[in-house]
Amino acid sequence: MPLFDFHCRDCDKTSELLVRSSDTPACPHCGSAEIDKLVSMPAEPGKSKGIIQRARAQAAKEGHMSNFSAGERKKLLKT
């Protein structure tokens, strides 16, 4: 089930709700059905520098190089 952001017209609060497409959600604060689905910002793929660095450090501890590109592996194995 996907998470959606909703804004209640009655109590003016925004909530994140887990709903099925067949469900009609209600505001968790006041119980009103007068809520609008908001456009949510999509999540970025997990390719940040910090995630990559941590994965590479863990791979090095475990003795494999699966998180390195082929070119990087060649450089590392030559030294």
N, C-alpha and C positions, 0 to 999 in steps of 0.2 A: 504494500500500500504506500502510495506516495505522500509526502508531506507537502502541505500547501499553507500559504499565509492567507489569513482572512481578516477583514476589518469589519467590525460591528457598527452599523449605523445608529443603533440605539444607545449603546454605552461608550462609543468612540474608542474602543480598545482593539488592538491588533493581536492576533493569536496565530500560532503555528499548530495546525491540526493534521492528524493522520487520518485520511478519509479514503474510502473506496469511491469509484466513479458513480456507483449506484446510490450512495448515501447522500442525504441532505443534512449537512452539518448545522449545528447550533452553536451560538456563542457560549464558551465555557464560563464566562464571567456573569452574564445576565440571562442566558438561556434563549435569547432572541434568535429567530430564524432570519432576521434582516441583516445578513452578512454578505459581503462582497469578496470574491476571490481576488487576491492581488497578484500582480506579475512579480515573480521571484527572480532574483539574479541567479543564473546557473553557477554551480560550483566549478572551480578551476580543476583541471586534471592534476594529479599529484606529481608534478614535475618541478617542484621548487628546488632550489639549490640545496636547502637544508635537508630535505628528504633524500635527495640523491647522495649527499655527503654521508648521512647516517647509514644508508644502505650499503655504500661502498666500505665504510669502516667496519660494519658488521660482517660483510663478505670477507674482508681481509682477515678479521679475527677467526673466521671459520675456515680459512685457507682456500677459498675459491674466488674466482674473479668474474662471476656471472653478471655483476652489475657494471662492468667496464665494457666499452666498445671494443671491437676487434683491433682497431688501431692503438687504443690505449693498452690493451693486453700485450701487443707486440712490443711497445716501448718499455713496459714494465718488466717483461721477461728478458729483454736484452740487457738490462742493468743488473 
